[in-house]
Amino acid sequence: MAVFDAERTAAVEAADSPDNAAPMRRFLRQWALTVAIERVTARATRLSELEAHAEQVEKLAEGRAIATEAAAIHAHRAAEAGIDGRTAG
């Protein structure tokens, strides 16, 4: 909760005018995606495994396979959250 509150506070402060909603949109998108992935324990665990393994990859093909699988997980969670995966970054 502390991370959520800190990021929410930063987004509110960054949205320094009513016309500047982009920081809040980014904050809401990020947390919607986080919830979408964390609610499926196996998927969250697999993504953590991929991220840890990516730090030790030496072969390009292996790195690409990890990136492809991680991207699929991210795309799936973006779809679940109702967010266009191309802008979910």
Secondary structure, DSSP 4 states (H G I P E B T S, - for coil): -HHHHHHHHHHHHH--STT--HHHHHHHHHHHHHHHHHTSHHHHHHHHHHHHHHTT--SHHHHHHHHHHHHHHHHHHHHHHT--GGG--
